[in-house]
Every structure is written in structure tokens, then in C-alpha cells.
Amino acid sequence: MKNIILYPLFLGLIAIILSNCELINPVEQIPAYIEIESIDLQTNSNTQGSNSAKITEATVFAGPDLIGVFPLPARVPILASGSTEINIDAGIRDNGISASPVIYPYYDRYTTTVDLVEGEIVSIQPTVTYLDNLSFLLLEDFEDGHFINDDRDANTNTQIVLSEVDAFEGQSGVIHLDTDNPIVEVATSISFEDIPTTGAVAIYLELNYKTNIPFGIGVIGLDISGLEEVYYSHGLNTIDSWNKVYINLTEVISNSRLESYQIGFAAQLPDGTSTGTIQLDNVKLLHFNL
């Protein structure tokens, strides 16, 4: 009689244990994947300049849910199936620093709808554009003269010259230094007076560059009393192939609060170096409309 009573109790205990095991180790859902090789920029060349970009990260949403931030190229796992809205924000490296990835505030969000199937990969090719509410204060492509011609070092041998040799697109701007001409400082001949200085609006300088010597980028302006102030806040190191960088000028401009600004470029030939060459292209200064 005891065995008859204990047997169903034993079976019930086994069922409870198995049920708890399922709770502890639930069946894992198989993700679907989207594959993103790169994110391209489309521009109106007349009003926004070159479509050159260096988009290094994708911030991915499935509907309203954040999936994560992924270096490109990326294969993104998504625990969803069926028709799903995918939203992607394009990310860049602030000031060219690999440890500072940010969503670039001036690119719009890419949106598409894909059919997700567990275990399967859907490849997409996102494209983004500049937002509409932007002011492009400077668009310098060096094709017909250029605006970076304020010769602040008073040495005509170190001014920017135009060249098609090894140019990024069409013509590029080139600075040559040597032991007889070891220093350069040039700036935009335009002074920008309507740059927002509160820090509430992001201000970026975009450019393509190639250089075999380090050089600095900064702002030059007049304070309220008319005295000149110079802030070379960012430096770029040597690189033997063309690169794109997004220089965040928001902090230096909000801290300086000057009445007007020029964009300056400066370099000095390093010790032990006999020549130096800096190449520039597609210099853009932009911020949100106020």
C-alpha cells in the first residue's frame, strides 16, 4: 500500500523538477540577421558639396527597440520574425578618435522594412542624406580657386596651391613645406559672424586630407573689444592615404564666444624632416539653422 501511495507522488515530483528545468533553461530563440556592409551618403553637390563620408558605425533599431551599436561592416542579430521596420542612425568617429563613436547629428535616419526569418540573413545597403535644416557656412572643393587664402604667416611660398596630382576629387588644395619654408599658417578669408556660440547647437568642420606631417586646425576670431584670439584645438597626424574626418568645434566655439570666426590651418616641419606636404579637399563648415 505504501508503494502505491509513493509512486504518484514520485511522478509528481519529477514533473515539477522538469518544469523548473525548463524555466531555468528555456528554449533559446534563433535570431534573424541583417547584414550591413556600409552606409553611403547622398548629397546635392551644388548646395551640400561632395558625397564623401566616413560612416563607421550603425545604431540599429527594430521598430522602437534599440538593438545596439555595431562597427561596420556588421551582421546584426535580431530576435524578431516577419515584417519588421528597421531604423539605422549613421555614426562617425568624433574628431577622428576611434574611442569616440557618435551618431552624426547632420545625417538623417535610414528606414526600411524587411521580412525577417529565424536563422536567415537579409542584406541591406543603407543610404543617408544631410538633414534639411542645416547651414553650410563653407563649402570648399578647390575646383575654382579657394577661400582658404588668408596668408597669416606672410610667406607666399607656403600658401595653398591647387593641384590635380594625387587629388582626392578633381583638384585638391596643397601646402608644401621645406627647410627654407618650415612654417605655415593659413585661414579662411571669410569671417563667419553668425556661428551659434551657446554650445546648444553642434558645429562641425568636415574635410578630406592626406599628410606626411602633423598639422593643426582651429579657430581665429575677434573678441568683443576687437582683439584677436587664436585657438588651435585639434591636431591631425600623418596618414599616407586620403582620409575623412569630422572635427567637432562646438566646445572651442562655445568656450571662446568670439564676435567672428575664421578657420585656420597651421603646421611646422618636424625636426629631422626636410619636406612636408599637406593635402586638403571638401572642407565644410556646418551647423543647424537657428
Beta strands, then each sheet from edge to edge (+ up, - down):
strand 1: 32-36
strand 2: 40-42
strand 3: 57-62
strand 4: 65-71
strand 5: 74-78
strand 6: 82-93
strand 7: 101-103
strand 8: 110-116
strand 9: 121-124
strand 10: 127-129
strand 11: 134-140
strand 12: 150-151
strand 13: 161-163
strand 14: 172-178
strand 15: 183-187
strand 16: 203-211
strand 17: 215-222
strand 18: 228-236
strand 19: 239-248
strand 20: 260-268
strand 21: 275-288
sheet 1: 5+ 1- 9-
sheet 2: 2+ 10+
sheet 3: 4+ 3- 6+ 7-
sheet 4: 4+ 3- 6+ 8-
sheet 5: 11+ 21- 14+ 13-
sheet 6: 11+ 21- 16+ 19-
sheet 7: 12+ 15- 20+ 17- 18+
end
